[in-house]
Amino acid sequence: MKYILSFGGGLNSTAMLVYLFQNKKQIDEVVFADTLDEFPDTYKAIDYYENYCKERNIIFTKIKKGISLYDYCFEKKIIPSRQKRDCTSKFKISPIRNYIRKKYGKQEKFLMYIGIDYGELHRMKDSNVKYITNEYPLVNAKIDRQSCINLLTEMQLMIPRKSGCFYCPFTKKSGWVEIIKTNPEMTERAIVLEENGKKF
């Protein structure tokens, strides 16, 4: 059995990483699947926690599909929506599974640590493949989002922003206001992606 931590670069997966390390839980590898479309602050946090892992002899690996999620959506004329979530299935789950099967072999079994906090326990799901068992450490420990912040604050570690692509359909109105104010280039690219999808 190999113990793999699925790292998203946001608050929950980061707090989970720190929590597991502090409680001396086995972590064979931390894997980050990059859509190539995260916010600059998220990439800074990823680099920060990659160093955190290296200093503690935890293997940290960055992988990517080969094409950005943005380019994939543009070519397919897809408007990202809450219903059609290619980002999770094709750009997160699938690349990680392909990577660990190639590295550790098809006979190996895996326990996959997933960073869902206690306030989102309704999002918990069993794995749909036999070689992976999903584990939700934050839910099991009843650690909610504020507790994640408290954990990192107490350890004097960087607190990441919520991870997600800059055109994520789950972005709240306040999030879009922030993007429009602070990053006109990302704003324009998000508009172009939506307009491109309307041509289909």
PLY file of the C-alpha trace (Angstrom):
ply
format ascii 1.0
element vertex 200
property float x
property float y
property float z
element edge 199
property int vertex1
property int vertex2
end_header
0.00 0.00 0.00
1.28 3.45 -0.97
0.01 6.58 0.73
-0.50 9.43 -1.77
-1.58 12.97 -0.91
-3.55 14.71 -3.65
-2.37 18.31 -3.37
-4.40 21.13 -4.87
-2.39 24.08 -3.62
-5.29 25.55 -1.67
-6.07 25.84 2.02
-7.59 22.41 2.65
-4.99 20.20 1.00
-2.23 22.32 2.55
-3.67 22.04 6.06
-4.13 18.31 5.48
-0.46 17.97 4.53
0.69 19.78 7.66
-1.78 17.91 9.87
-0.66 14.51 8.60
3.01 15.37 9.00
2.50 16.72 12.53
0.66 13.54 13.48
3.36 11.34 11.95
1.05 9.76 9.38
2.62 7.95 6.45
2.98 9.99 3.27
4.83 8.26 0.45
4.34 11.09 -2.03
2.57 14.40 -2.49
1.28 14.89 -6.05
0.09 18.16 -7.57
-1.73 17.98 -10.93
-1.29 21.34 -12.66
-4.02 22.67 -14.99
-1.54 25.47 -15.85
-4.28 27.99 -15.05
-4.02 28.62 -11.31
-3.61 32.11 -9.86
-0.04 33.40 -9.38
-0.53 33.37 -5.59
-1.44 29.69 -5.74
1.77 28.84 -7.61
3.74 30.76 -4.96
2.05 28.66 -2.26
2.78 25.46 -4.19
6.48 26.34 -4.41
6.46 27.21 -0.69
5.00 23.83 0.30
7.17 21.95 -2.15
10.09 23.31 -0.14
8.25 22.42 3.08
8.09 18.82 1.86
11.70 18.70 0.69
12.89 19.94 4.09
11.02 17.03 5.68
12.09 14.38 3.14
8.59 14.07 1.67
8.53 13.42 -2.08
6.66 16.24 -3.85
5.84 15.81 -7.55
4.26 18.20 -10.02
2.54 16.67 -13.04
0.55 18.06 -15.95
-1.59 16.73 -18.75
0.46 18.27 -21.57
-2.10 20.93 -22.54
-3.56 23.62 -20.34
-7.19 23.32 -19.28
-7.81 26.69 -20.92
-6.48 25.51 -24.30
-8.44 22.27 -23.99
-11.69 24.18 -23.35
-10.91 26.64 -26.15
-10.24 23.89 -28.69
-13.37 21.98 -27.67
-15.41 25.24 -27.50
-16.37 24.41 -23.92
-17.71 27.02 -21.54
-16.68 25.80 -18.07
-19.77 25.08 -16.00
-20.70 23.52 -12.67
-22.29 20.62 -14.54
-19.42 19.80 -16.93
-16.31 19.53 -14.77
-13.54 18.31 -17.07
-11.08 20.09 -14.80
-11.49 17.55 -12.00
-11.83 14.34 -13.96
-9.45 14.93 -16.88
-6.93 17.37 -15.42
-6.70 16.27 -11.77
-7.89 12.72 -11.09
-6.86 11.05 -14.35
-3.29 12.46 -14.52
-2.62 11.53 -10.89
-3.92 8.01 -11.40
-1.89 7.55 -14.58
1.21 8.83 -12.83
1.04 6.60 -9.75
0.18 3.49 -11.78
3.15 4.10 -14.07
5.52 4.80 -11.18
4.43 2.14 -8.67
3.02 -0.53 -10.97
-0.46 -1.83 -11.71
-0.37 -4.35 -8.86
0.09 -1.67 -6.17
-2.78 -0.45 -4.00
-3.09 3.16 -2.89
-4.61 5.14 -0.07
-5.41 8.60 -1.45
-5.52 11.48 1.03
-8.08 14.05 -0.17
-8.38 17.54 1.29
-12.05 18.07 2.01
-12.73 19.83 5.31
-15.38 18.89 7.86
-17.73 21.61 6.62
-17.82 19.92 3.21
-18.25 16.32 4.26
-21.13 16.01 1.78
-18.47 16.05 -0.97
-16.89 12.81 0.24
-16.98 9.97 -2.28
-15.64 6.45 -2.45
-13.10 5.75 -5.16
-14.53 4.32 -8.37
-11.46 2.13 -8.93
-10.46 -0.90 -6.88
-6.78 0.02 -6.54
-7.47 3.30 -4.69
-9.09 3.88 -1.31
-10.06 7.49 -0.61
-9.24 8.88 2.82
-10.47 12.21 4.22
-8.25 13.13 7.19
-9.76 16.58 7.80
-13.28 15.19 7.93
-12.21 12.33 10.18
-10.57 14.82 12.57
-13.55 17.22 12.32
-11.30 20.01 11.04
-13.32 22.73 9.28
-12.05 25.60 7.12
-11.42 27.97 10.03
-9.56 25.22 11.85
-7.37 24.81 8.74
-6.49 28.50 8.95
-5.83 28.21 12.68
-3.55 25.22 12.15
-1.34 26.99 9.63
-1.36 30.22 11.65
-0.22 28.41 14.78
2.62 26.82 12.81
3.51 30.21 11.30
3.15 28.82 7.79
1.85 30.45 4.61
-1.94 30.46 4.30
-2.87 29.79 0.64
-5.81 31.31 -1.15
-8.60 29.06 -2.36
-7.20 27.17 -5.33
-8.94 27.05 -8.69
-8.50 28.19 -12.26
-9.00 31.88 -12.91
-12.15 31.17 -14.97
-13.65 28.67 -12.52
-17.49 28.58 -12.68
-17.59 28.16 -8.90
-16.04 31.62 -8.39
-18.33 33.85 -6.35
-19.28 37.38 -7.39
-16.76 38.85 -4.95
-14.08 36.68 -6.55
-14.87 37.98 -10.02
-14.77 41.56 -8.73
-11.27 40.87 -7.39
-10.10 39.35 -10.68
-11.50 42.27 -12.70
-9.82 44.80 -10.42
-6.43 43.13 -10.07
-5.84 41.14 -13.25
-7.22 42.57 -16.51
-5.31 40.00 -18.58
-7.02 37.07 -16.84
-10.35 38.89 -17.09
-9.97 39.29 -20.84
-8.92 35.67 -21.31
-11.95 34.46 -19.31
-14.26 36.56 -21.51
-12.62 35.25 -24.69
-13.06 31.66 -23.49
-16.76 32.19 -22.83
-17.36 33.96 -26.14
-15.51 31.18 -27.97
-17.82 28.59 -26.39
-20.90 30.47 -27.53
-19.85 30.00 -31.15
-20.29 26.23 -30.91
0 1
1 2
2 3
3 4
4 5
5 6
6 7
7 8
8 9
9 10
10 11
11 12
12 13
13 14
14 15
15 16
16 17
17 18
18 19
19 20
20 21
21 22
22 23
23 24
24 25
25 26
26 27
27 28
28 29
29 30
30 31
31 32
32 33
33 34
34 35
35 36
36 37
37 38
38 39
39 40
40 41
41 42
42 43
43 44
44 45
45 46
46 47
47 48
48 49
49 50
50 51
51 52
52 53
53 54
54 55
55 56
56 57
57 58
58 59
59 60
60 61
61 62
62 63
63 64
64 65
65 66
66 67
67 68
68 69
69 70
70 71
71 72
72 73
73 74
74 75
75 76
76 77
77 78
78 79
79 80
80 81
81 82
82 83
83 84
84 85
85 86
86 87
87 88
88 89
89 90
90 91
91 92
92 93
93 94
94 95
95 96
96 97
97 98
98 99
99 100
100 101
101 102
102 103
103 104
104 105
105 106
106 107
107 108
108 109
109 110
110 111
111 112
112 113
113 114
114 115
115 116
116 117
117 118
118 119
119 120
120 121
121 122
122 123
123 124
124 125
125 126
126 127
127 128
128 129
129 130
130 131
131 132
132 133
133 134
134 135
135 136
136 137
137 138
138 139
139 140
140 141
141 142
142 143
143 144
144 145
145 146
146 147
147 148
148 149
149 150
150 151
151 152
152 153
153 154
154 155
155 156
156 157
157 158
158 159
159 160
160 161
161 162
162 163
163 164
164 165
165 166
166 167
167 168
168 169
169 170
170 171
171 172
172 173
173 174
174 175
175 176
176 177
177 178
178 179
179 180
180 181
181 182
182 183
183 184
184 185
185 186
186 187
187 188
188 189
189 190
190 191
191 192
192 193
193 194
194 195
195 196
196 197
197 198
198 199
